[in-house]
C-alpha cells in the first residue's frame, strides 16, 4: 500500500504519528520528506503544464495579453 500525505510541518503531532502506526501496523515503512512548492501541483498534468508554458511564452513575447481597465482598481 502507498499513501501520500501533504501536510504543513506545523501540523505534525503525536496524533499524526499514531495514525501512521495504525495504518501500517507491523509493517516496515519508508518516510521521505521534501518541501513542496505551493504551485507544484499545477505542472503534474502534461496538458496543464503545456498550457502554462504557452502562457509564459505569450507573456515573454508580449502576445495574447489582456489589460483590464485600470480605473476600476482606483
C-alpha positions as CSV (number, residue, x, y, z in Angstrom):
1,X,0.0,0.0,0.0
2,X,1.2,3.5,-0.8
3,X,-0.2,6.7,0.8
4,X,0.9,10.3,0.3
5,X,0.2,12.8,3.0
6,X,0.5,16.5,2.2
7,X,0.7,18.4,5.4
8,X,2.2,21.5,6.9
9,X,5.1,20.7,9.2
10,X,3.4,22.7,12.0
11,X,0.5,20.1,11.9
12,X,2.7,17.1,12.6
13,X,1.9,15.9,16.1
14,X,1.5,12.7,18.1
15,X,-1.9,12.1,16.6
16,X,-0.3,12.0,13.1
17,X,2.3,9.6,14.2
18,X,-0.3,7.4,15.9
19,X,-2.4,7.3,12.7
20,X,0.7,6.2,10.7
21,X,1.3,3.5,13.2
22,X,-2.3,2.3,13.0
23,X,-2.4,2.5,9.2
24,X,0.8,0.5,8.7
25,X,0.7,-1.7,11.8
26,X,3.5,-4.3,11.9
27,X,4.8,-3.1,8.5
28,X,8.2,-1.7,7.6
29,X,7.7,1.8,6.1
30,X,9.8,4.4,4.3
31,X,9.3,8.1,5.1
32,X,10.6,10.6,2.6
33,X,10.2,14.3,3.4
34,X,10.6,17.1,0.9
35,X,9.5,20.7,0.7
36,X,6.6,21.1,-1.7
37,X,6.3,24.1,-3.9
38,X,3.0,25.9,-3.5
39,X,2.1,25.6,-7.2
40,X,4.0,22.4,-8.0
41,X,0.7,20.5,-8.5
42,X,-0.1,22.7,-11.5
43,X,2.5,21.1,-13.6
44,X,1.6,17.4,-12.9
45,X,-0.8,17.1,-15.8
46,X,1.1,17.2,-19.2
47,X,-1.8,19.2,-20.8
48,X,-1.8,21.7,-17.9
49,X,2.0,22.0,-18.0
50,X,2.0,22.7,-21.7
51,X,-0.7,25.3,-21.3
52,X,1.2,27.1,-18.6
53,X,4.4,27.0,-20.7
54,X,2.5,28.5,-23.6
55,X,1.2,31.3,-21.3
56,X,4.8,32.0,-20.2
57,X,5.9,32.2,-23.9
58,X,3.0,34.5,-24.7
59,X,4.0,36.9,-21.9
60,X,7.6,36.8,-22.9
61,X,6.7,37.6,-26.5
62,X,4.0,40.2,-25.5
63,X,1.3,38.2,-27.2
64,X,-2.4,37.5,-26.3
65,X,-2.2,39.8,-23.3
66,X,-5.4,41.2,-21.7
67,X,-5.1,44.5,-19.8
68,X,-8.1,45.3,-17.6
69,X,-9.4,48.8,-17.3
70,X,-7.3,50.3,-14.5
71,X,-9.9,52.7,-13.3
72,X,-11.8,50.0,-11.5
73,X,-8.8,49.4,-9.2
74,X,-8.5,53.0,-8.1
